[in-house]
Amino acid sequence: MQSEKSHRGIASYFVVYAALLVLLAATVIASEVELGRLNLLVSLAIAICKAVLVVLFFMHVRASSHRVWIFSVAGFAWLLILIVLTMADYTQRPAVPDSGLTQIPLGVHDAERP
């Protein structure tokens, strides 16, 4: 059974819910503000904060054993590795040049082509 220490009550869920709503508002505001290359970094930071809150409180990792903590941290570390490698690949690719060809809309038959 759960100990009294691990069970914080419904008030903590409302506090976390309010924090998630604030982070949601921060996400909307960050999407409207032009930060250049920092947009991605700010969006990922906000998303990570929301994910940590959900994992710690709603998935009850905060009150779990050390083994659960280790696997949770390992999962986040693996996710971080995947994001870093993806961003490294994405930033090293050359821009796709414009081929000058006009795009034909889907569903247009040969007789209707310009």
C-alpha positions as CSV (number, residue, x, y, z in Angstrom):
1,M,0.0,0.0,0.0
2,Q,1.0,3.6,-0.4
3,S,2.6,5.4,2.5
4,E,1.4,8.8,3.7
5,K,4.6,10.3,2.4
6,S,4.0,9.2,-1.2
7,H,0.3,10.2,-1.2
8,R,0.2,14.0,-1.4
9,G,-3.5,14.5,-1.9
10,I,-5.6,16.1,-4.6
11,A,-4.2,19.6,-4.0
12,S,-0.9,18.6,-5.6
13,Y,-2.7,17.4,-8.7
14,F,-4.4,20.8,-9.0
15,V,-1.0,22.6,-8.6
16,V,0.6,20.4,-11.3
17,Y,-2.5,21.0,-13.5
18,A,-2.1,24.8,-13.1
19,A,1.6,24.5,-13.9
20,L,0.8,22.5,-17.0
21,L,-1.7,25.2,-18.0
22,V,0.9,27.9,-17.5
23,L,3.3,25.9,-19.7
24,L,0.6,25.5,-22.3
25,A,0.2,29.3,-22.4
26,A,4.0,29.6,-22.6
27,T,3.9,27.3,-25.6
28,V,1.3,29.4,-27.4
29,I,3.1,32.6,-26.6
30,A,6.4,31.1,-27.8
31,S,4.8,30.0,-31.1
32,E,3.7,33.6,-31.8
33,V,7.0,35.3,-30.9
34,E,9.7,35.3,-33.6
35,L,12.9,34.1,-31.9
36,G,14.7,32.9,-35.0
37,R,16.7,29.7,-34.4
38,L,15.8,29.8,-30.7
39,N,12.1,28.9,-31.4
40,L,13.0,25.2,-31.5
41,L,15.1,25.4,-28.3
42,V,12.4,27.2,-26.4
43,S,9.7,24.8,-27.6
44,L,11.7,21.8,-26.7
45,A,12.5,23.2,-23.2
46,I,8.8,23.9,-22.5
47,A,7.9,20.4,-23.8
48,I,10.5,18.7,-21.6
49,C,9.2,20.6,-18.5
50,K,5.7,19.4,-19.3
51,A,6.8,15.9,-19.8
52,V,8.8,15.9,-16.5
53,L,5.7,17.1,-14.6
54,V,3.5,14.4,-16.1
55,V,6.1,11.7,-15.4
56,L,6.8,12.7,-11.9
57,F,3.3,13.4,-10.6
58,F,0.7,11.7,-12.8
59,M,2.8,8.6,-13.4
60,H,3.9,8.5,-9.7
61,V,7.6,8.2,-10.4
62,R,8.3,10.8,-7.7
63,A,7.2,8.3,-5.0
64,S,8.6,5.2,-6.7
65,S,11.6,3.1,-6.0
66,H,15.2,3.8,-7.2
67,R,14.9,1.2,-9.9
68,V,11.9,3.1,-11.5
69,W,13.9,6.4,-11.2
70,I,16.9,4.7,-13.0
71,F,14.7,3.5,-15.9
72,S,12.9,6.8,-16.2
73,V,16.2,8.7,-16.4
74,A,17.5,6.1,-18.9
75,G,14.4,6.7,-21.0
76,F,14.9,10.4,-21.0
77,A,18.6,10.0,-21.7
78,W,17.8,7.9,-24.7
79,L,15.3,10.4,-25.9
80,L,17.9,13.2,-25.6
81,I,20.4,11.2,-27.6
82,L,17.8,10.7,-30.4
83,I,16.9,14.4,-30.4
84,V,20.5,15.5,-30.5
85,L,21.4,13.1,-33.3
86,T,18.3,14.1,-35.3
87,M,19.1,17.8,-34.9
88,A,22.8,17.2,-35.9
89,D,21.6,15.4,-39.0
90,Y,19.0,18.1,-39.8
91,T,21.4,21.0,-39.4
92,Q,24.1,19.4,-41.6
93,R,21.9,18.8,-44.6
94,P,22.1,21.2,-47.5
95,A,19.1,23.2,-48.5
96,V,17.0,21.8,-51.3
97,P,17.4,24.1,-54.3
98,D,14.3,25.2,-56.3
99,S,14.0,23.0,-59.4
100,G,12.0,25.5,-61.3
101,L,9.3,23.0,-62.1
102,T,5.7,23.8,-61.4
103,Q,3.8,21.5,-59.2
104,I,0.8,19.8,-60.6
105,P,-2.1,19.6,-58.1
106,L,-3.3,16.1,-57.1
107,G,-6.3,14.9,-58.9
108,V,-5.7,16.8,-62.1
109,H,-6.0,14.6,-65.2
110,D,-3.7,14.8,-68.2
111,A,-6.2,16.7,-70.3
112,E,-6.6,19.4,-67.7
113,R,-2.9,20.1,-67.2
114,P,-1.6,23.5,-68.2
